[in-house]
Amino acid sequence: MTDPKDNVPNEDEPQVEGDATNAEQPEDLIEAEGPDVEVPTDAPAGGATDLSPEDEALLADAARGIAEDKLSTEDRDLVAEMRADMLRAQAELVNFRKRVERDREANREVAIAEVVRALLPALDDLTRAEAHGDLTEGPMQVIGQKIRGGFEKFKLVQIGEKGESFDPNIHEAIVQLPTPGATGQTVADVVEPGYKLGERVLRAAKVAVAVPA
């Protein structure tokens, strides 16, 4: 028989709880946490600073020069030719844009000139009515002023005045009047006034020209 005393643990011996082989061992080492370090989120990558467009252009030119130094003579000639073609294409594009703008402005002036030329007979009627005193007062006077003001916005100018020298570019001679004492051709009378729109003559003035007798 087993003595019950044999099951009493010896107080002098150290007590071990559980199996030593079953003790929990940490699988991974836990690194000690150090102090928090704030890293700016807006810092440029690689520690680079923002460059101005001039600095970026200089860096690009320097990189291009280093790359071209490594090229052969044939490759350098090819690069130079391509660069010349690019500059030529840019110059042609600039000239094309200028030509388009110039043509657009010319077409606009032609369209305005055609509209104004079609309204010249009405302007002649206003001039005749004014000469007869029909535009001195009343609503017709206001209408005439508005119509003339609209033409002036397009730089419409009346040409042909009595006493000025005859100019075939702006005058159309209807009749020549031999005049004693006349030394040249001058406008003796304006039969119908002419008009210019800017530098464009819409209609030459019809005049009577005084010539030497």
Secondary structure by P-SEA (a helix, b strand, c coil): ccccccccccccbbbbcccccccccccccccccccbbbbcccccccccccccaaaaaaaaaaaaaaaaaaccaaaaaaaaaaaaaaaaaaaaaaaaaaaaaaaaaaaaaaaaaaaaaaaaaaaaaaaaaaaaccccccaaaaaaaaaaaaaaaabbbbbbbccccccccccccccccccccccccccccccbbbbbcccccccccbbbbbccc
